[in-house]
C-alpha cells in the first residue's frame, strides 16, 4: 500500500491504472458445479499488462483500490512478488472484486462479482498520486471507464494529460458496457497515443467492418493496433500499416491474451523497437497466454525468451 514516502519515489516507466480482482479457477479444470476445489489467482486487464512489463524488466507501478480484506492483501502481495510496485488505496467499506472462471466444453464462461467493489471507487482525485511517479507511459482501458462515473472521470483525466505517452485498450465487454455510450469509448480512444482495439469490438460498438474502417474512426492516435483474432493484427502509424499473423498455438482459453498482446506491443514502444517487432512480441506473449487457464502464464524460460526489450538492451 502506498504512503507519502512511496509517492515520492523515482520515476517509473509505466503506471497501469484499473481494478484488479481475485480470480478463482476450478482445479482440476472442470465446471463450477462439479469443482470441489478452486485455485486462487488474480486478474485485471491493467495489472495483467503490469506483470508482463515488469517481467520484461520495466519499472512498473499499478494504481487501484482494494478492499480491506484477505483478497485485497493477496492481490497486493502477488503484484509485489511479480516486481510491480503497488500504489493502491484501501477502502474499508467495500469488498475487493472477485471473478470466477467456469470451464465448459463450449468454452470458458467468466462470471464477475464486482458491483460496488472497492475498485469502482477510482476517481479523478487519484490522478495526483499517479503523476507523482513521473511515468513515461500511463496505460488504462475501457473496462476502468465503465466501472463508475468517477472511474470514467479518472480515465478522461489520464488521457488528457500531456507530457507522457498515453495507452488505451478499448477492451469492450458487452455486459459491463451495457450502460456505457459507444461514443464515450470512441472519445477516450481518440485522446490516447497508442490504442488497442479488436475488430470485433469496433464492429459491435461502431459498426466497423474492416481494419481501415477502424483507422478512419480513430485517425488521431499516433499508433492504432487492430486485433483481428485468427487473422492476426494490423498496426497503423501515419499513412503506413503493418500486419502480423496470429500465433499458431493450442488454445486452452483466450482470457488474458489481449492484455498480453498489449503488454508485448508496449515493450517495443518503450524500447524504441520497430512497429513490426512490436507486433511480433505482442503475438508471442498472446500465444503464451492462450495456452494457459490463468490470466498470466508462467514466465518463459530465459533461454527461449527473446523479446524486443531483450534485443534493444543487447544493442
N, C-alpha and C positions, 0 to 999 in steps of 0.2 A: 504494500500500500504506500501511497506517496506521502511525502512530508515536504515542508517548505525547503529543506535542505536538498531533497531529491530533485525538486523542481528547478534548482539552480545548477543542475548537472551540466556536463559538457554537451555540446551539440550532438545530435544523433543523425543517422542517415534517413530514417523513416519513422513516422508515427502512424500507426494504424488505429482507427477510431471506430468503435462499434460495440455491439453486445456479444459477449461470449457466454455460452450456456454449458451446463453439464450435459453429457451425452451418455445414454445407456444403450448398449448393444447386446442382444441375446448371445450368450456364449455357452454352448456352441451355437452357430448361426441358424436358428430355427425361428418360427413365427413367435410373436409375442405371447400368443395364447398357450404355446407349448413350452416356452422358456422357463426353466427353473432358476436360472442364474443369469445375471447381466454383467457385462464388463463395463466399467466406468471409464469414460474418456471426456474430452472437451471438444467443443465445436463452435464455430462462429466465423463468418466469412473473413472478417478483418484479422482476427487472431490467427486463422489458418495461414493467411498471407504473411503475417508477422513471423510465425515459426519458420516457414520456408526461407524467408530472407535472413533470419538470424542464423539458421543452419549454414547459409552461404557465407557467413562472416560479416554481415552488415550489422551496424549498431541500430537496434530496433526497439521502439517503445510501443506498448499497447495502452490505449486510454479507453476506459469504460467505467461502468458502475456495477458493483457486485452487492449481493445481499450479505447480511451478517450471519452467515450460515456455513455449514460444512462444505457445500458445493462451491460457494464463493472462495473459501480458503483453498480448496483443491485446485480451482482454476488458477488462482494467483500463484500457487506453488508450482503447478505444472508449467505455466508460461515461464516462470523464472528459471526452472530447470532446463528449459529449451533455449535459454540465453536471451529471452525477451524481458526488457525492463517493464515492470508493471506500474503504471501510473493511474491507479483507479481510485474512485470514491467508494465508500461503503454506505449503503442506505439501510439502516437498521429496521425500517418499517416495511420493506419489500423483500421478496424472495429472489434468489438467483434463478434465472430461466433454466428450463430443462427441456430436452427433447429426446425422443425415443426412435430408434430405427427398428421397424418391423420388416424382417427379411422374408419375402414371399416368393413363390415360384414365378410370378408375373413381374417381379421387381421389388425394389426397396420402397417401402412406404415410410415417410418421415412424419412424425406427429410432434407438434410443438406445444409446450406448456409454458407460455411466456407472457400471456396477457397481464398487464400491470406489474411486470417484473422490474427489478432494480434497474436493469439495463435500459428500460424505456424512459428513465428519468434523465437521460443525457440532455443537455441544454446548452444554449449559446454561452452561458456563463462558464462552461468548461473550457472554452477556447483559450483563455489566457494560460492555463496550465499546459496546453498543447504548444503554444507559441514559445513558452519558456525553454522548450527543448531545442529550439532553433533548428528544426528539421530541414533537410534538403528536400524531402518529399513527404506529403501527407496523403494517406490512402483511406478512402471510405467507400460506402456502397449505398445503393438504393434501398437495401434492407434497413439500414440505420435510419434513412429518411422516412421510412414507413412505420417506425416504432411508435412515434408520438409526434404531436405538433412541435414540442420542444426539441426533440431529436432532429426533426427536419430543419429547424432553425439553426442548429449547430452545423449540420451538413452544409447548408447555404453559406454560413459564415466561413467555413473552412475553404470552400471552393471559390469564394470571392476574395480571399486573402492573396495579396501579391507577394513576390519575393521568394517563392519556393515552387517546386513542382507540385501539381495537384492531380492525383489519380482517382478515378471514379469508375467503379464497376456497377453497371445498371442492376444486375442481379435481381431480375423480376421474379417474383413469386406470386402466383395467382391469388392464393388465399390471403397472404399478407398485404398485398397491394390492392385488395378488392375495393378499398375506400380511398385509394390514392389516385389522383388525376394523372393520366399518362403525360399530360403536358408538364407536370412537375418534374418527372424523371427526365424528360427531354431538356427542360430548362437547366436542371442541375448538371446534366452531362455537357451541355454547351459551355459551362463555366470552367471545365477541367482542361488540363493539358494533355493527359493520357486517359482515354476512355476505353473500357471493355464492354462489349455488348454482344449477346448471341443473336444470330439472325432470327431464330425462333422468338426471342424476346421482342425484337424490333417489329416482327410481324404481329405479335399479339398486342403490342402497345400502340404501334403507329401504322400498321398495315404495310410495312415494308416488305417487298418481295425479293429483292436482290441485295448483295453487299453494296452495290452502287447506290441503291435507294437509301441505305443507312448512312452512307457518306453524304448524300445530298441533304439528309435530315440533320446531320451533325457535321457541318463544314468548319466549325470554329476550333475544335480541339486540334492541337498540333499533331497528335498521333491518335488514330482510331483503330482499334482492333475488333474485327467482327468474327466471332466464333461460329463455325458452320457445322458443328457436330462431326459426323463421319466424313464430311468433306474437308475437314481441316479448319484453317483460319486464314483470314486476309487482313493485313495491316495497311493503313493508308497514312502517308505523310506528305503534305503538299499535294502535288499532282502525280505522285508515284504510289505504287502499290506492290505488295509482296504477298505471296501465298505459301502456306506451309501445310503439307498433307497431315492428316490425322495419324497419331501413332498406332502401330499395329500391336495391340495388346489383348490379352484375355480379360475382358471386362468383368469384374466382380460386382461393382456398383459405382455409380457416377458421382455420388455426393462428395463434394470437396474438390473435384477435378478442376472446376472453373477457378477456384481460388488458387490452386497450384499453378494453373496456367498464368493467371495474373502475376503471381509471385515470380515465376520464371521469366516473364517478359520484363518485369521491373528490375530483375538482376541486371539485364542488359542496359536498361535505361540508366541505372545508377553507375555502371562501369563504362559507359560510352560505347557499348558494342553496336555493331551494325544492326539494322532492323531485322534482317534475315536471321542473324544469330540470336536475337531476342526471341523471335518466333520459334526457332529450333529448341531453345532452352525451355520456353513455355510448353512446347509439345512434350518434351522429355519428362518434365515434372508432372504434367497432367497424366501422362501414361502411367507413371509410377503410382499415382493416387487411384487410378481406375482399377488397379489390381488389388485393392485392399478394402476391407469393410469399415475402416475408420476414416475420418476426415483427413488425417495426416498419416502418411506411410512411414515406416521405419526409415531412417536415413540410409541412402545408398552407400555401399562400401566405397572407401576413399579411392580405391584403385580403378573404379569404374565411373566415378563422378567427374565429369569434365564440363563444367558449366561455363557460360560466358564470363562469369565472375572469376573463375579459376584462370581462364585464358588471359583475361585482362591483367590479372596480377602477374602472370608469367611474363607478359610483355612489358 
